[in-house]
Structures are given as C-alpha cells and as structure tokens.
C-alpha cells in the first residue's frame, strides 16, 4: 500500500481550502471499504487517501503545526496500511449503551483472534492485531487489524467468536476496492 509522504500533507490553512472536496472523495471511498458484521462490528479497510484524510483531520482538530508532530502523525497512521499483499483495517466495536458496551468488551476479550477474511477459495485469512489494545479483562472498542492476503481474492469477512459466529459477503464494489488496494505497494 502506498504510504503517505510528508510532501503530500498540507498545512492546516492550505488543507482547509480543499477540505470539502477531499472529504467528499474520501467518504465515497470509505463507502466501498466499510463492512458491517452483525450488529456491533464495522470494518473500515484503509487506503492511502483514508489515511491522508485522518492525518489532515487530526492536524486540523489538534492544531498540529510542528514538524516533529506532523511526522509523528504520518508515521502513526501509516502503520495502519498493509504492505503489498496485505490489507489494513480499523475495526470499530459500536455499542451505544455504555453499560452494555463495558459488559461486552469484557466478554469479548478473545474477539480479535477470531476475526478473518474469506477468500473466493473459501480460505480464512486470520486477523493480525495489536495486543496493546487489549487489557487482561477488557478490549478496546477500536482495533487496528492487518490481513496477509497475498494474491487471493477477498469475498467476505467473518468471526468465529461464539457470540458473533457469522460471515458476510462483500459486494462487487467492495471486492474491487480491496483488490486494488492489494496490488498497491
């Protein structure tokens, strides 16, 4: 996956001039990279533009202007992108009720290890995840995942967790977007 380079990141005033147009473009790309699994899990597969957008929005929201801080944002968000043949995704565990969210995040400590992508050959590609996002008795509601897909074609997302034992197929636009992402590197 093509990483965001420093020369692509604009100052906040320059970014604000093109924010509306860039935001619309990125939101359209996210539509093809968003996959819902059950009632509470949303996968957002990242690409160069979604990461550039996150960096620019963080700089805007936090008024980041110092060169070392800008580079820190670039380095941090670039970690979410996979290498050639890998897909990076942000997993959002979305539970509105705070008490239910706390209960399920405690119950689902093994969830990241049960997530996978399904290929057209019915192979399951397991998620690789950052163990820093997991406590001993609770997981985070946001996880950064990587999938080593290689040259396989992804056609589904799934979980084998006892509470969320299901798969969902990808639509043609989603499959095409992820296939493009896999060939960039």
C-alpha positions as CSV (number, residue, x, y, z in Angstrom):
1,X,0.0,0.0,0.0
2,X,1.3,3.4,-0.9
3,X,2.3,5.2,2.3
4,X,1.5,8.9,2.9
5,X,4.6,11.0,2.3
6,X,5.4,14.2,4.1
7,X,5.2,16.3,0.9
8,X,1.6,15.3,0.5
9,X,0.5,16.6,3.9
10,X,-0.7,20.2,3.7
11,X,-0.6,22.9,6.3
12,X,-4.0,23.4,8.1
13,X,-4.7,26.6,6.2
14,X,-4.0,25.0,2.8
15,X,-5.9,21.9,3.8
16,X,-9.0,24.0,4.7
17,X,-9.1,25.3,1.2
18,X,-9.7,21.9,-0.3
19,X,-11.2,20.1,2.7
20,X,-14.8,19.9,1.5
21,X,-13.8,18.3,-1.9
22,X,-11.2,16.0,-0.4
23,X,-13.6,14.9,2.4
24,X,-16.3,14.1,-0.1
25,X,-13.9,12.0,-2.1
26,X,-12.6,10.1,0.9
27,X,-16.1,9.4,2.3
28,X,-17.1,7.9,-1.1
29,X,-14.0,5.7,-0.9
30,X,-14.9,4.7,2.6
31,X,-18.3,3.5,1.4
32,X,-16.6,0.9,-0.7
33,X,-14.3,-0.1,2.2
34,X,-16.9,-0.4,5.0
35,X,-18.2,-3.8,6.0
36,X,-20.7,-4.4,8.8
37,X,-20.5,-7.8,10.6
38,X,-23.5,-8.4,12.8
39,X,-25.0,-5.6,15.0
40,X,-21.8,-4.2,16.5
41,X,-18.8,-4.7,14.3
42,X,-17.7,-2.4,11.5
43,X,-14.5,-3.0,9.5
44,X,-13.1,0.0,7.6
45,X,-10.4,-1.1,5.2
46,X,-7.8,1.7,5.0
47,X,-6.0,3.0,1.9
48,X,-3.7,5.9,1.1
49,X,-6.4,8.5,0.9
50,X,-8.3,7.4,4.1
51,X,-5.0,7.7,6.0
52,X,-4.1,11.0,4.5
53,X,-7.6,12.3,5.5
54,X,-7.1,11.0,9.1
55,X,-3.7,12.8,9.3
56,X,-5.1,16.1,7.9
57,X,-8.2,15.9,10.2
58,X,-6.0,15.2,13.2
59,X,-3.8,18.2,12.4
60,X,-6.9,20.3,12.0
61,X,-8.6,19.2,15.2
62,X,-5.4,19.3,17.3
63,X,-3.9,22.4,15.6
64,X,-0.7,20.4,14.9
65,X,1.9,22.5,13.1
66,X,5.3,21.5,14.4
67,X,7.3,19.4,12.0
68,X,8.0,16.6,14.5
69,X,4.4,16.4,15.5
70,X,3.3,16.2,11.8
71,X,5.8,13.5,11.2
72,X,4.6,11.6,14.2
73,X,1.0,11.6,12.8
74,X,2.3,10.4,9.4
75,X,4.3,7.6,11.0
76,X,1.5,6.6,13.3
77,X,-1.2,6.5,10.7
78,X,1.0,4.9,8.0
79,X,1.3,1.9,10.4
80,X,-2.4,1.1,9.6
81,X,-1.6,0.4,6.0
82,X,-0.6,-3.1,4.9
83,X,2.4,-3.9,2.7
84,X,1.8,-5.3,-0.8
85,X,-0.5,-8.3,-0.4
86,X,-1.8,-7.1,3.0
87,X,-4.9,-5.2,3.9
88,X,-5.1,-2.9,6.9
89,X,-8.4,-2.3,8.6
90,X,-9.8,-0.3,11.5
91,X,-12.4,-2.4,13.5
92,X,-15.0,-0.4,15.3
93,X,-17.0,-2.1,18.0
94,X,-20.1,0.0,18.1
95,X,-22.4,-0.3,21.2
96,X,-24.4,2.7,22.1
97,X,-25.3,1.8,25.7
98,X,-22.3,2.4,28.0
99,X,-23.1,-0.4,30.4
100,X,-23.7,-2.9,27.6
101,X,-20.5,-1.8,25.9
102,X,-18.5,-2.3,29.0
103,X,-20.1,-5.8,29.6
104,X,-19.4,-6.9,26.0
105,X,-15.9,-5.5,25.8
106,X,-15.1,-7.6,28.9
107,X,-16.9,-10.7,27.5
108,X,-15.2,-10.4,24.0
109,X,-11.6,-10.4,25.1
110,X,-10.9,-13.2,22.6
111,X,-12.7,-11.4,19.7
112,X,-9.7,-10.1,17.7
113,X,-8.3,-13.6,17.4
114,X,-11.5,-14.9,15.9
115,X,-11.7,-12.4,13.0
116,X,-10.8,-13.3,9.5
117,X,-11.2,-12.5,5.8
118,X,-12.7,-15.2,3.5
119,X,-11.2,-15.7,0.0
120,X,-13.0,-16.9,-3.1
121,X,-11.3,-20.2,-2.5
122,X,-13.0,-20.4,0.9
123,X,-9.7,-19.9,2.8
124,X,-9.8,-18.0,6.0
125,X,-7.1,-15.3,6.4
126,X,-6.8,-14.5,10.2
127,X,-6.5,-11.0,11.5
128,X,-3.3,-9.8,13.0
129,X,-3.9,-7.4,15.8
130,X,-2.1,-5.1,18.2
131,X,-2.1,-6.7,21.7
132,X,-1.6,-3.2,23.2
133,X,-5.3,-2.6,22.5
134,X,-6.2,-5.4,24.9
135,X,-6.2,-5.5,28.6
136,X,-6.4,-8.6,30.7
137,X,-10.1,-8.2,31.3
138,X,-11.3,-5.9,28.6
139,X,-10.6,-5.0,24.9
140,X,-10.7,-1.6,23.3
141,X,-13.7,-0.5,21.1
142,X,-11.2,0.3,18.3
143,X,-8.7,-2.2,16.9
144,X,-6.2,-1.9,14.0
145,X,-6.0,-5.1,12.1
146,X,-3.9,-6.5,9.3
147,X,-4.6,-9.4,7.0
148,X,-1.9,-11.1,4.9
149,X,-4.0,-11.9,1.9
150,X,-1.2,-12.4,-0.7
151,X,-2.7,-12.8,-4.2
152,X,-6.0,-14.2,-3.0
153,X,-9.3,-12.5,-3.8
154,X,-11.3,-11.5,-0.7
155,X,-15.0,-12.0,-0.9
156,X,-16.1,-12.0,2.8
157,X,-15.4,-11.0,6.4
158,X,-16.2,-13.2,9.4
159,X,-15.9,-14.1,13.0
160,X,-15.8,-17.4,14.7
161,X,-16.4,-16.0,18.2
162,X,-19.2,-17.9,20.0
163,X,-21.2,-14.7,20.4
164,X,-20.6,-13.5,16.8
165,X,-20.2,-16.6,14.7
166,X,-21.0,-15.4,11.2
167,X,-19.8,-14.3,7.9
168,X,-20.9,-11.6,5.5
169,X,-20.1,-11.5,1.8
170,X,-18.6,-8.5,0.1
171,X,-20.4,-6.7,-2.8
172,X,-18.7,-6.2,-6.2
173,X,-17.6,-2.6,-5.4
174,X,-16.1,-3.7,-2.1
175,X,-14.2,-6.6,-3.7
176,X,-12.9,-4.4,-6.4
177,X,-11.7,-1.7,-3.9
178,X,-9.8,-4.3,-1.8
179,X,-8.3,-6.0,-4.9
180,X,-6.9,-2.6,-6.0
181,X,-5.5,-2.0,-2.5
182,X,-3.8,-5.3,-2.5
183,X,-1.9,-4.5,-5.7
184,X,-0.5,-1.2,-4.5
185,X,2.8,-1.3,-2.7
